[in-house]
Amino acid sequence: MIWLTWRQFRVQALTAAAALAAFAILLAATGPHLAGRYAASAITSCHGGGCQSAAITFLSQLQATSTYPVVYLLGIALILLAPAITGIFWGAPLIARELETRTFTLAWNQSITRTRWLAVKLTLTGLAAMAVTEALSLSYAWWADPIGKAIDLGGSTSLFSGGRFSSLIFATHGITPLGYAAFAFALGTTTGALIRRTVPAMAVTLAIFAAAQIAMPLGVRPHLIPPDRTIATIESSGLDYGSLTATVVPGQPGAWLISSGAINPAGQPVSTLPAACAGSFGPKVLSPGPCLESQGIRETITYEPANRYWPLQGIETGIFLALALALAGSCFWRVSRRRT
Amino acid sequence: MSAVIETGGLGKRYRRQWALTDCTLSVPAGHVVGLVGPNGAGKTTLLSLATGLLAPDAGTIEVLGGTPAAGPAQLARVGFLAQDAPVYAGLSVADHLKLGARLNPGWDAGLARDRVDRLDLDPGQKAGTLSGGQRAQLALTLAVAKHPELLLLDEPVASLDPLARREFLADLMEAVAEQELSVVLSSHLVADLERVCDYLIVLVGSRVRVAGPVEELLAAHHLLSGPRRDPATLPDGLEVISASHTDVQTTLLVRTSGPVLDPAWTVSGVGLEDLVLAYMSQGAGRRRRDSPRHLEVQK
């Protein structure tokens, strides 16, 4: 059965290996130069507040190059797309094509049970899908390491701004790619078994997976672990003056800021600079903080501390792996008692 | 001899429509059994239930004394060739043989190789480029080289041209003779069955209309023709299967255990095709009352 799985899968496997190799070559060609730029930058010798400006300088110079922004975005796009691609092209046809071409009558009448047939196919192809996505993620994490470090130091440009908790970075780093890959693959296989036609199953797989990819950071991830709340004095450097929302969590470096808003002493939300403080924010004075503080206006912040990164990664991956297992289970049920 | 397929009240439903209802039959071992009936009689459903590809919604089915597809051992005992002989288009002939060898402990590599040689199949050729006849031969090779005790073939020759049809059936009979297989072969073409089957089951609207060794069936049925008369006035022991009348003449196809002695009748033998058609139209006539359905009989 392992032989048959490989024989039917080898073209896809070799295609994936070739794509992975091409991506690896691109990273290997540009990665050492990126690391060299980082080593030669002012970041390595900075102290205290100078580090942020050194990081900003480093990132601004990177953004001005022609190569690094392209590879940076391409990598994220590939890691986000890889589960969808394997789900569509490996998962959806796995059962659907056998039903469509009626070759299941051949496969399921050899001296091997359908359960075993499906178990071997799902395991080998599913693990391959997970391995491909995670390999992309790990090699990309190696490449983007200097950029991540600069962002952690407070560096930010229009392109390089996402910390490790930001939507795109969180889902493409760590162990979450494993969960997304397993889920997309199992989803493709299941829709194929249900719809029994490859092309519609591919479309449905893509739609559901894209919805899951969007719903997770927007609606689910902030609630996986009940976030902490704090009420802090406003610091001018960590404030968006327009909306009076915080841009960093005071005293919590590397934390994930989920939401924030200014409140007055009565506890009511304030969203614009009070008239009394308008004068403290202008061409000459750029620090409304002391004025706001004197008005009793403070900031409520909802956040996840930095040390919850791996627990959150674990929970999100666990959710997708559990969904993948449940979907795989439904495939077994579907295949073992099939109705034409 | 024991039964290779034994069903009791067997039924299978697709959504709300029953494809097979209350089917009770027993297929004896050691025969090449023709399962014949019009399209929609439930032949494919019955064979799919026998292979375990489908699970019954009502009744029971036992194949070689076991539950269909219950485990690897049961699967190894039954060979199946589905309608239109599906094969993997992207895999070569040699790949298919390797597939058979990997997935069947009882695989006879020598037999498979000899068959492929004799049939002039190019091992390197992709199965998707084979002709319909070659594809059927390849699928049959896979089904017989696993050394089953029972071989089930669903309309194996329906899509083949007359020459390929003849070759396939000759080849099938050779395999049967070599391996002492029991075979159940479905078809709506009586002419094909006549050449190879020694046992016949006529299935119409899920019901077994008649079943028995071909020779006995032919010996027990007669065509009577004589002056027009009411079939009800016939002596006991004659079962009228079909009757047709003209103004002056009545022609009956009857089943009887003994000879027909009434001198008013001209008695002649009946061919298998006429016999089967008589039973099929009988069933179709009955069924047409509740649901009109197209009866397709090819020659």
Contacts between the chains, C-beta under 8 A, distances in Angstrom:
chain1	res1	chain2	res2	distance
A	1	B	102	7.0
A	1	B	103	6.5
A	3	B	98	7.0
A	3	B	99	7.8
A	3	B	102	4.9
A	4	B	99	5.5
A	4	B	102	6.4
A	4	B	103	6.8
A	7	B	91	6.7
A	7	B	95	6.1
A	7	B	98	7.8
A	7	B	99	7.5
A	8	B	88	7.3
A	8	B	90	7.7
A	8	B	91	7.7
A	101	B	86	6.0
A	101	B	88	7.8
A	101	B	89	7.0
A	102	B	82	6.3
A	102	B	84	7.1
A	102	B	86	4.1
A	103	B	86	4.9
A	103	B	87	6.9
A	103	B	88	5.6
A	104	B	53	7.6
A	105	B	51	7.8
A	105	B	53	6.5
A	105	B	80	6.6
A	105	B	82	3.6
A	105	B	86	5.8
A	106	B	82	7.3
A	106	B	86	5.9
A	106	B	87	6.5
A	106	B	88	7.3
A	106	B	139	7.0
A	106	B	142	6.9
A	108	B	51	8.0
A	108	B	53	6.3
A	108	B	69	7.4
A	109	B	51	5.9
A	109	B	53	7.7
A	109	B	75	6.7
A	109	B	78	7.2
A	109	B	79	7.1
A	109	B	80	4.3
A	109	B	143	7.6
A	110	B	75	6.8
A	110	B	99	7.4
A	110	B	100	6.9
A	110	B	103	3.6
A	110	B	104	5.6
A	110	B	146	7.1
A	111	B	72	5.0
A	111	B	73	7.8
A	111	B	75	4.9
A	111	B	76	3.7
A	111	B	103	6.1
A	111	B	104	4.4
A	111	B	105	5.9
A	111	B	106	7.0
A	111	B	146	6.4
A	112	B	72	5.9
A	112	B	75	6.8
A	112	B	103	5.0
A	113	B	69	7.2
A	113	B	71	6.2
A	113	B	72	6.1
A	113	B	75	6.9
A	114	B	69	7.3
A	116	B	72	7.8
A	337	B	55	5.1
A	338	B	53	7.0
A	338	B	54	7.0
A	338	B	55	7.9
A	339	B	14	6.6
A	339	B	54	7.0
A	340	B	14	6.8
A	340	B	48	7.2
A	340	B	53	7.9
A	340	B	54	6.5
